[in-house]
Amino acid sequence: MGRDADQDCEVDAERERDTNREQDEEAGAFVETGDTCQPVTQLLNPGGMWLAQKQGTAMGASFAPTYANLYMGCWEQEVAWSDDNDSYMDKVVLWVRYIDDLFIMWDGSEQSLLD
């Protein structure tokens, strides 16, 4: 490759890093402020009183899967895959996540899982 091609690759790589950084910041801001975007869902209880949902995301809301994916992705990075938890990673045989459901196969004792 010539010098110009190398410089073009460096510029492209830097542009991609900047784009990824911006997307990470935007996703983090969405997760932090997501509670202000949640719709209020009204529920009818058996006594006939209308109650307003003030916490959580209503099932069936169009943004619920995206919100759950963002939250779980942040949780996996900050909690599950953090360096503080390296001691248990050798016992995780399988880790599968679909939206907010986790399926984990554990090859350790029950006590080591609880620890």
VOGU-3710 file (C-alpha; in Angstrom, 3 decimals, decimal comma):
1> mgrdadqdce> 0,000/0,000/0,000  1,115/3,507/-0,677  1,344/6,262/1,894  -1,974/7,799/0,766  -3,792/4,474/1,193  -2,312/4,070/4,694  -3,447/7,569/5,641  -6,922/6,871/4,239  -7,149/3,707/6,363  -6,060/5,630/9,460
11> vdaererdtn> -8,642/8,349/8,803  -11,368/5,723/8,253  -10,410/3,904/11,465  -10,410/7,155/13,449  -13,792/8,152/11,996  -15,230/4,743/12,935  -13,858/5,021/16,501  -15,464/8,464/16,839  -18,782/7,152/15,509  -18,715/4,178/17,908
21> reqdeeagaf> -17,861/6,470/20,833  -20,778/8,781/19,949  -23,169/5,829/19,651  -22,029/4,468/23,037  -22,583/7,879/24,646  -26,036/8,195/23,061  -27,043/4,698/24,211  -25,814/5,437/27,742  -27,756/8,698/27,827  -30,884/6,875/26,650
31> vetgdtcqpv> -30,563/4,258/29,377  -29,966/6,925/32,042  -32,937/9,058/30,958  -35,189/6,270/29,714  -37,538/6,614/32,662  -38,668/9,995/31,321  -39,689/8,360/28,021  -41,861/5,634/29,467  -45,562/5,853/28,671  -48,081/5,639/31,474
41> tqllnpggmw> -50,256/2,559/31,123  -53,551/2,554/32,949  -54,625/-0,662/34,615  -58,008/-1,630/36,006  -57,877/-3,523/39,283  -60,626/-5,906/40,445  -62,092/-3,225/42,732  -62,852/-0,987/39,753  -60,243/1,688/40,508  -57,979/2,971/37,716
51> laqkqgtamg> -54,306/2,851/38,612  -51,460/4,443/36,642  -48,276/2,466/36,050  -45,382/4,656/37,217  -42,429/2,253/37,021  -41,203/-0,186/34,431  -41,949/-0,475/30,753  -45,343/-1,611/29,575  -45,312/-4,996/27,854  -46,187/-4,530/24,222
61> asfaptyanl> -44,832/-0,978/23,999  -42,977/-0,627/20,704  -39,744/0,494/22,376  -39,798/-2,104/25,174  -37,486/-4,656/23,463  -34,984/-1,931/22,508  -35,018/-0,509/26,021  -34,546/-4,003/27,493  -31,656/-4,743/25,099  -29,915/-1,479/26,003
71> ymgcweqeva> -30,349/-2,084/29,730  -29,217/-5,714/29,600  -26,263/-4,843/27,349  -25,086/-2,242/29,863  -25,671/-4,668/32,734  -23,651/-7,397/31,010  -20,735/-5,030/30,399  -20,727/-3,349/33,801  -21,687/-6,268/36,052  -21,578/-9,725/34,483
81> wsddndsymd> -18,456/-9,308/32,339  -16,586/-6,930/34,657  -13,073/-7,783/35,805  -14,423/-8,215/39,345  -16,255/-11,367/38,224  -13,409/-13,095/36,373  -13,260/-15,822/39,016  -16,565/-17,344/37,925  -16,180/-17,080/34,138  -14,398/-20,445/33,880
91> kvvlwvryid> -17,556/-22,076/35,309  -19,927/-20,534/32,734  -20,339/-23,122/29,977  -23,027/-21,267/28,024  -24,420/-17,729/28,242  -27,313/-16,898/25,908  -29,447/-13,786/26,103  -32,565/-12,921/24,115  -33,785/-9,426/24,948  -34,160/-9,675/28,753
101> dlfimwdgse> -34,098/-13,463/29,168  -30,892/-15,220/30,178  -30,058/-18,904/29,812  -26,880/-19,896/31,634  -25,265/-23,320/31,930  -23,072/-23,517/35,028  -20,310/-26,060/35,601  -19,679/-25,375/39,249  -21,178/-26,147/42,608  -24,421/-24,607/43,786
111> qslld> -22,498/-22,773/46,490  -20,043/-21,250/43,995  -23,023/-19,997/41,974  -24,589/-18,423/45,050  -21,286/-16,789/46,006
//
